[in-house]
């Protein structure tokens, strides 16, 4: 039986303890470390080389989504499963965009967690298919704006759109660009209006479709 080296990344001690208790009785998993921030998760992956990371989406510092992006960029073979208290499509979209293989709700029954993890790690297509089905609708709505060219956006609006596609919040974008958070909100509203879109998920899909990224701005 293959054994998976697991890193748990969650800023809540009780959540880490619950995951540890769930996995320690399953011989398929070896827990090699626990961290409580995105930065620690990135560093621990360099040191410990896990096969699997259970990544809380909301953590201090860079957070789970950005940590996922950095970890996958350094080692694409690591399988990352995002942990969240909600199933917001925007979070799910960004997690998959950044390379996560799975998305688990903390409210799920523990037995469902184990079944899901085993199916995911054993390359069972069902979990990936279920996640893909939830994304199809959002992608389709995002493509509805493909007829609107990016040229309608100002350089600043394109910059903000690129950071939205990376999963950053208005506050994170404001801090990065050294502008007020309300200014970012106004820019986001203007971009939505210009592209005739309804939400950030559609904006992220538009940015991906048109290859608008922070790295090339």
N, C-alpha and C positions, 0 to 999 in steps of 0.2 A: 504494500500500500504506500502510495506517495504521501510524503508529509510536507505540508506547506508552512513556511516560516512567516509568521504573521506579526506585523507591527500595528498596534492600536494607537490611534491619534484622536484624542478627545479631551476637552478642557474640563470635563465634569468627572470627578473621582468616582462617583457612583456609577456613571455610565461605563467607565473603564472597567470597574469591578464587575459589572453585569456581563460585559462582553468577555472578560477573562473567565468568569465562571461558566459561561456558555460554551466556550471553546476548549477549555482545559480537559473536559471529559471526553472529547472527541480525538482519537489518536491521529486523525488526519492533520491536526493543527499543532504547531509548536509556537507558542507566544515568545517572541525574542525581545520585545521591548514595548514600552508604553510612553507616550509623549503627550503634552497638553497644549501645543501651539503648532501653527503651520511651519514656522521656521525650524522648530525641533523635529518635525516630521521629515523635512527635507534633509537635515543633517543626519538624522538617524538612518535614513535610507542609504546615505553614502557609507556610513560606518557598518551597518548591520546587514545590508543587502537582503531585505525580505523578499519573499515571493508575492506576498499579499499585504496591502495596507488597508485597514478599515479606517476611513477618513471622515471625521466629523466635518460638516460643511461650515459650521459657525465656530470659529476659534479665534483667540487673540492674534494680533499681528496680521500676517498676510491671508489667513483663513484657509479653509480646506480646498477651495477651488483653485486658487493660485498655487498652493502647495502641490496640488495634483499636476498642474501644468509643468511646474519646475521638475518634479520627480520624473514624469514621463519623458520630458526632454532629455534628462540625464540617462535614464534607463527605460526604454520603451517596453521591456519585458515584464516590469513590475505590474501586477494587476491591482488596481485601486477600486475599492468599493466605497462609494460615498454614503455617509450616514446622515440622516436628516429627520427632523420632527415633522416636516411637511413635504408634500409632493408637488410643489410649485413647478410648472413646466419650465420656467426660466432657469431654475437651478438645475433641473434635469438636462436641459439643452446644453447649458454651459459645461456641466460635468462630462457629458459625452464628447463635446467639442474639445475639451482639454485632455481627453484620453481615458477617462474612467470606464471600467468595464461593467460596473454595476451600481445600483442605487437602492439602498435599503432604508425603509422607514423604521424609526425607533419604536413605533407603536405596534409593529408586527409581532406576532407570536414567536417566541424563541425557536420553536420547531420549524417555522417557516424560514427563519434566518438560516438555519443549518441546511435545510433543503435547498434554499436559493444559492448559498455559497458553494455547496457541493456541485450543483448543476452548472454554476458559472465556471468553477475551476476545472471541471471535467469536460468543458467545451460543449455542454448541452446547449442547443440553439434556442430553447424555449425562453430563458430569461432575456436574452438579447432581442428576440423577436417581440416580446411583450413591451420592452422599452422602446423599440423602434416604432411600434404601432402608436404609442403615445406621442411620439415626436412628429409623425407624418403630418398630422393636421397643422401643427405649428409651422413646419417647413412650407407647406402648401400656402398658408396665409402669407408667409414671408415672401414667397415668390410672386404673389399678386402685385407686388410693388416693383418687380424687375423692370417694368417698362419705364420707370422713372429713373433717369440717369443720375449717377453720383454728382455730376457737375452742378446740380441744383443746390448742393450743399457748400457752405463756406469751408475754408481750411479748418477752422476751429470746430465746426460741426462734424466734419469727417474725423477729426482727432477724437472727439468725444464718442462718436459712433464706434471707432476702433476699440476704445477702452470698454464700452458696453459689451462688445463681442467677446472680450476677455473676462467678462463676468464681474467687472468692478462696479461698486455702488456709486451713487452720486457723491457721497462724502469722499470716497477714495479718489474719484476723478478730480474733485475739487482740490484735494490735498496735493495730488500729483501735478496739477496745472497751476497751483497757487492762485485759485480764484474762489469766489464765494459759492457755497453749495447751492444757493438759490439761482445763481447764474447758470450753473450746470443744469438745474431743473428747467430753466427757461430754454436753454439750448436743446435739451432733449425734447421738449414740447414742440419746438420749431422743426426739429428733424422729423418727428412723427407726422406733423402736419404736411411738410414738404413731400415726404415719401408716401403719404396716405396710409400709414400703418397705425396699429392700435396699442402695441405694447413693446416691451424691451426684448421679448423673445423674437418677435418679428424683426426688430432692428438687428439683432444678432444674426439672424438668418440672412438678412439683406447684406450685412457686412461680409459674411462668409461667401455668399454668392458672387459678390463684386470684388472680393479679395482686398477689402479695406482692413488693414491691420496696423497696430501701433508701431510695429517694427519698420514699416516702410514709409511712415509719415515723416 
